[in-house]
Amino acid sequence: MRIIGTAGHVDHGKSTLVAALTGTDPDRLKEEKAREMTIDLGFASLNLPNGESLGIIDVPGHRDFIGNMLSGIGGIDAVMLIIAADEGVSAQTREHLAILDLLDIKKGFIVLTKTDLVSDPEWLDLVEMEAEKVVANTSLQGAKVLRVSAVSGEGLPELLEALQELLQDLPPKADLNRARLPVDRVFSLTGFGTIVTGTLLDGSFAIGDEVLCIPEGKSGRIRGLQNHKHKLQKISPGHRTAMNINGLDKDDINRGDVIIKPGTYTVSNRLDAHFRLIPDASKALKHNTEVKLFIGSSETPARLRLLGVEKLNQGESAFIQLKLESPLISARGDHYVLRLPSPAETIGGGIVIDPHPARFYRRFDDANLARMQELLAGNDSELFIQALRSLGIATGNELVQKSGLAEEKVQALLKELLAEDRLFILREAATLAKTRLTLKENWQDLHDRALEIIMEFHQQFPLKAGVTREGLRASLKLKQDIFDLVLDHLQDQGIVILMGHLVKHKDHTVTFSDAQEKQIAPLLARFNAQPYTPPDRNESLTIIDETLLEGLIGSGRLIHISEQILLLPETLKEMQAWVADTIKSKGSLTMAEFRDNYQSSRKYAQAILEYMDSMGFTIRKGDIRTLRIVQ
């Protein structure tokens, strides 16, 4: 089912026309009935002569309710711009038309209503000429003009026929497999619970799906789905949707929230966009102007940063960055509208080109402006590259979200760019969600920086075995999961060697000068003299300094068993052999048996046996140990 919206000045007959076409009065509120004026969004459906169904969103025409109009108009496929034949084009006709133009709604009609109130044919011709003139140079330029009377029924058959033809010309709704339902209404029904409505912009939902309400992130599960009172098991993009959700209360959801599936979108506090200041704006636009952003069904205060220009004159365009007062969800290619908060005025709008900018940019950064121009141009390969360059290292799903491209397109581009040797895969997987990749140039830079950090560490601390994993990760400024992947690749390439919590270059060895050998000799003599109860770390540091002790550990001449306990490697090897022989002959080993055999303290026995456990040599079960590795 496709969606058509109304637009136009207050009291020009929008709701009356919808009622005449559908038999449903879209004004549902008591206040609307009392004031005989649409205040909030109204909804109806229509069966066309050929049996196709059409959803209708009726919007308020009064200037005080532009926010309500904007919360519903963004999801429509086409529009009926309503102009009363007895009044002609009015103030809100122009503002609504400007909004339709900013949202790039190209399909629709101009409908002259209340023709029964006009007896002069020449007047009707003049109103029609005025309507054609006002839509010139907008997205509705050349739209067909239809004359109707909701009271007499004149022109309604022709309007139905035109709507039927319009549906045949509409392209199929894009489905990028990222379900997103901007909420334009929320209520509860006894026996059902929480119900939200909206126009499904992308993807599909099915009964039983887990969903999140963004930006709060509270979760629920779909209990029921309807489209204009028709129960459905699954609903697809472009449909008016009523969704019954378990696990979410009415108070958990507000108009402007978005219902999504987990893992498909993330919120952002800023947006990069292309913006056009409408010719009828009351003044030029300055940098850092406070605005209200209308996108989807949401209304969000924001501050507008002009990029590349000092100010923007009426009718001009520029790139902007919006700093949002509260986070929201958007996607590349989403259309939006901006209004001034006071005095209230629609000033312009455009399209989102990056829903997750990495940072705030310098206003006159030529490289960034060139990047934004490429994003605006929309070349798929460039969008993919720009998105990945911005993300650094990303999952396939993150690329889909950042670029705004369909999953299938991202999959195809991934193969294409891999064949061109422009990508580096850190983790290959069957699904985009688990695939991790980066640009080849980024991988080379990461590779070079990691080696530079390691080699500088070796140069600065030649007696240390290597830099700590955490120290290297912090220097590279990587998240833990990404750092682990990078380290795995460096190890697989034979560039680094991993030693527990340390990382060293493959060519690094710890060597001592003759003078240093003389300094460490007394300590090593102590270890050889009492191998089973040698000096602990604190005692060792009374004989040599910490640098030399770290050098002994780094070179493998001493083994760091625990925080305090050190052993000669040959002593550990001897102990392992005895432990293995004892367990093979007796079936198990206790700490007391180990301690008695080596006449060591409990401190040494416990540390050594726990070290054997940690290296996978033995396994502890209560107070006994068995071999983990069959000898």
GIBELRA-V225197 format. One record per helix or strand. SS is the DSSP state (a for helix, b for strand). FROM is the first residue (numbers start at 0). TO is the last residue. If there is no record, write none. Layout:
# GIBELRA-V225197
{{SS,FROM,TO} {SS,FROM,TO}}
This chain:
# GIBELRA-V225197
{{b,1,7} {a,13,21} {a,29,34} {b,41,46} {b,52,57} {a,62,72} {b,77,83} {a,90,101} {b,107,112} {a,114,116} {a,120,134} {b,143,146} {a,155,168} {b,179,181} {b,184,188} {b,192,201} {b,204,205} {b,209,213} {b,217,226} {b,229,231} {b,233,234} {b,239,245} {a,249,251} {b,257,259} {b,267,276} {b,284,285} {b,288,294} {b,297,306} {b,310,311} {b,316,327} {b,334,340} {b,343,353} {a,365,376} {a,379,390} {b,392,394} {a,395,402} {a,406,418} {b,422,426} {b,435,438} {a,439,459} {b,466,467} {a,468,475} {a,479,491} {b,495,498} {b,501,504} {a,513,528} {a,536,539} {a,545,553} {b,558,559} {b,565,566} {a,568,585} {b,588,589} {a,590,597} {a,601,613} {b,617,620} {b,623,626}}
